[in-house]
């Protein structure tokens, strides 16, 4: 199973990113939606500071893989 997501490249234009979920050997991943993660495209919890700074409640997209 692959996850296709849009990311920005160096020119800030949308760029497609493919993540091979089977190679991660995980049944759940968190994808960053605040664009602040140092582990992008994965969530590192940076949305907590983003939410505090922007009075928001943004969180990651949680993707669960069911066997």
C-alpha positions in Angstrom: 0.0 0.0 0.0 1.3 3.5 -0.9 0.2 6.8 0.4 0.3 9.7 -2.1 0.4 13.1 -0.7 1.2 16.6 -1.9 4.3 18.4 -0.6 6.0 21.6 -1.6 9.3 21.5 -3.4 12.0 24.1 -3.2 10.1 26.5 -5.4 6.9 26.2 -3.2 5.0 24.5 -6.0 3.0 21.3 -5.2 5.0 18.1 -5.6 3.8 14.6 -5.2 5.3 12.4 -2.5 4.9 8.6 -2.3 5.2 6.8 1.0 5.5 3.0 1.0 3.6 2.1 4.1 4.6 -1.5 4.1 8.3 -0.6 4.3 7.7 1.4 7.4 6.6 -1.8 9.3 3.9 0.2 11.2 0.2 -0.1 11.4 -0.4 3.6 12.0 1.4 6.8 10.9 0.7 10.5 11.6 1.1 12.8 8.6 1.9 16.5 9.3 -0.8 19.0 8.3 0.7 22.2 9.8 3.9 22.2 7.6 6.1 22.8 10.6 7.4 19.3 11.3 11.1 18.7 11.2 10.3 15.2 10.1 8.0 16.2 7.3 5.9 14.6 5.9 5.6 12.8 9.3 4.2 14.6 12.4 6.7 15.5 15.1 4.2 17.3 17.4 5.1 20.8 16.0 1.4 21.5 15.6 1.1 22.0 19.3 3.2 25.2 19.1 1.5 26.2 15.9 -1.9 25.8 17.6 -0.8 27.9 20.5 0.7 30.7 18.3 -2.4 30.7 16.0 -5.2 29.9 18.4 -6.0 26.8 16.2 -6.6 23.1 16.9 -4.9 21.6 13.9 -3.5 18.0 14.3 -2.0 15.3 12.1 -3.8 13.1 9.7 -3.7 9.7 11.3 -3.6 6.8 8.8 -4.2 3.3 10.1 -3.4 0.2 8.1 -5.8 -2.7 8.7 -4.6 -6.2 7.8 
